[in-house]
Amino acid sequence: MTFDFFKYQGTGNDFVMIDDRSQTFPASDQALVERICHRRFGVGADGLILLQNDPEYDFRMVYFNADGAEGSMCGNGGRCIVRFAHDLGLFEKETRFRAVDGEHIAVVTDEEIFLKMSNVSGIADRDGLTFLNTGSPHVVRFADDLESLDVVAEGRAIRYDSRFQPGGTNVNFAQVIDDKTVFVRTYERGVEDETYSCGTGVTAVALIASQQLGMTEPISVRTLGGNLRVSFQSAGEGQFETIYLIGPAKRVFTGLITV
């Protein structure tokens, strides 16, 4: 079988997109998805995303990690599939779609995607590590010299720590730049490496910076792949709503793949 695919990236977080409205892609074949995402033997990506029909929404987002397993919500992937759906002509400016964590809405401009994230209902202290779920599970830890930090080694240790089993967690290290800006590096589960950017991770850091450091929104976030912004409303201790992840999402190239 041969499929058209589309490569998109959002601040360096890159994804293979497939228009699967006919539902012909063999989504249950984990080894195939992993092979497509492989950076030496496949297209190369942090994940693969299927765009499918949904009876109640403009489309449905089905996200797979680079290891081939179906994943939790991906913020940058969400922004990229919104751009993809817009490129396909599925909507003009605003859209509603379904992802694994429920409904999302988004607004498209020429340069940016404004993606509404799920509400956050609690922040936990796991024996000294700050943990929250922004559609995916995240630990947030602040550091003084993020440039020199071994993100892979330290992130992997926390990702597999018994406190976060059986599913594990993504791990974000953040450094304050000024009273409105943080720098973030992320170890991402499923990719099992540092990624250039992680949308749900950036969102998690911004919310923790607000609660623990008193930063006011919108918070600017620098990543290895570019700049994002997070806006939100506080709804009480550890409660946030009307959360928007804002930043670019662009098509890189298209192609055909035979499986």
N, C-alpha and C positions, 0 to 999 in steps of 0.2 A: 504494500500500500504506500502511496505517495501523498504527502501532506504539504500544503503551503504553510510556512511558518514566518513569524515576524519577530524580530529582535528589538526590544525596547529597554531603555534604561532610565532610572530615576536617581539622580545624584550617584551614579556609578553602581547602583544595585541593578543588576541586569537579569532579564527574563526572556524566555522563549514563549511567545504568544501563539496560540492556535485557535482559529475560529472553528469551534466544535458545535455549532448550532445544529448540525446534522447528527451529532453524537456518534461519529464513526471512529474517533480516536480511541485506541485500546487503553483506557485510563487505568485499568487494573494491572497493567504490566509494569510493575515497579522497576524492573531491570531496564526496560526500554526508556522510561523517563530519566533514570539515572544516566544512561548512556547518552541521551540527547544533551543533558546538562554538562557532561564531562568536557573539560576544557582542552583535552588532548585528543579524544576520540569521538567527540560529538560537536554540537553547535557551540556549547559553552555558555553556562548561565548559572546564576544563583538559585534559579527555580524555573519551573514550567507552569504556565497558566492557561487553562481552557476557558474560553468564552462560550457559554451555553445559553440556550433559551430558558426563560423562566416565565410561567404564566401570569405572575403578578408584578413583575419588574421588567426593566429594559433588558436586563441580561443577568446571568448568574456567573460568578467567579469561582472557579475550582483551582486551588493552588497546590502545587507539589514542591516540596523541597528538592534540593539538588541530589539528595540520596534516593529520590524516587517515591518517598512516602508522602501521602497527602498531609499538608501542614495546617497550622492555625493561621489566623489572619496575618497578612503581610501588607503593611502600610504603603511602602514604595510600590509593591506589586499592584496594590489597589489603585494608586495614582496612574500607573502604567496601563492597566486594563481600561481605565476610564478614557485615557488618550486613545487607546486602540479602538474602543467602541465608538468614540467620536470620529476617528479616521474612517471607520466602516460606515458612518452615516446613521448610527442607531439613535442619535439624539442631536439637538442643536447646541444647547448650552448647559442645561442642568439634567442630571440623571439620578435615578434610583436603581440600585442593584442589590442582589443578594450575595453574601459571602458566607463562609463557614460560621462566622459569629453573628450573623443576622443582617439586617438592613443597613445600607450605607447610602448617603446622598453625596453628590459631588457637583462642582461647578468648574467649567473649563474656560480658561482664557488663552490667548495666543502663547503666553510664556509659562503659565503655571496651572496646576490642578489644585483645587481646594477640596480636600476629601474629609468628610465628616467621619470621625472614628467612633467606636463604641464608648458609652459612658463607663467611667471607672468608679467602682463601688467600694474600694477598700485598698489600703496600703498596709502591709504587714512587716514586722521585724522578725526575720528568721535567724535568731541567734547572732544578731549584729549585722545582717545583710538585709537591705531594703528590697522588698519584693512586691510587685503589683502586676496586674494583668490588663493590658491595653488592647486586647484581641489576641495577644500572644503573651506568654509569661516572661517577665523580665526582672532581673536584678539590676539595681543602679548603685554604683559605688563611685564616690568622688576621689580624684587624685590630683596631686600637685604638679607632676611632670609627666603628662600623658604621652608626650612624644617618645620618651624612652621606655615606657611601660611595655612589658612582654604580654600583650593582650591575648595572644593565643594560649600561652602556658597558663596564665592566671585565669583567663576566661574558661578554659577547658576544665580546670580543677573545680570551679564553681558550678559549671554546667552539669557535671556528673556528681556533684556533692549529694550525699544522702538526704539532705534537707529538701531537695527538689525532685526526688524520685517519686513515681517511676518515669514521669515524662521529661524531667530535666527542665532547664531554663535557658533563655538567652541572657547574656551578661553584657552590661554597658558600663564603660568607664568614662567619667566626665570630668572636665576641668573648667572652672569658671574663667571666662575671658574678661567680662565686665558685667555691669549690673543688668544687662539685657541679653547676654550672649554666653553660650557654653560650647565647648568643643567635646565631641563624643566619638568614641571608638567602640565597636561592638563585636563580640564573639557570638556568632549565630548558630544555634543548634540546627541540625539538618544539613547545613553547609559544612559545619564542623571546622570553621575557620573564621578569621576576621573578614568581614565584608566592608565594602567601601561606604555603606550606609545601611541603616535599618530603620524603616519608618515607624514601626510600633515601638522600637527602642528609643528613637528620638522623642517620640511622644511621652514615653515613660520618664525619660530624663527631665523633660520640660515640666512635667507635673510634680516631680520630686523637688526640682529646683524651686518651684513655687511654694511648696509646702514647707520644705526644710530651710531654704535660704531666703524666702520672702521675695523672690523675683516676681515681677508683674508681667502679665501676658500683653501682647504676643512675645514669645521668647524666640530669639534667633539661635539656631543650632548649626554649628559648623561640623561637617563630616569629611572624611577623606575624599569623598566624591562630590562635594559641593555643599551648598547652603539650603537649609530648610527653615520654616517658621512653624510654631505651634501656638494656636489661640485656643482659649477654653474659658469656661465659667466654673468657679468654685461653688459646690453645692453642700458644703459642710466639711467636717474633718475627714480627709481622705476620700472625698466624693467630688467628682468632676463630671461636667456635662458640656454639651455643645463644643466638643473638642474637634478642632480642624488641623489637619496636617497639610501644609502648603508648600509647594515647590514644583520644580520642572519635571516633566516626563516626556521623553522623546523617542521616536523611532530611529533605530540605528541602521538596520538593513532587513531585507526579506530574502526568502529562499525556498527551495524545495528539499524535503527530506524523505527518503525511502526507508520504510521499516518492515 
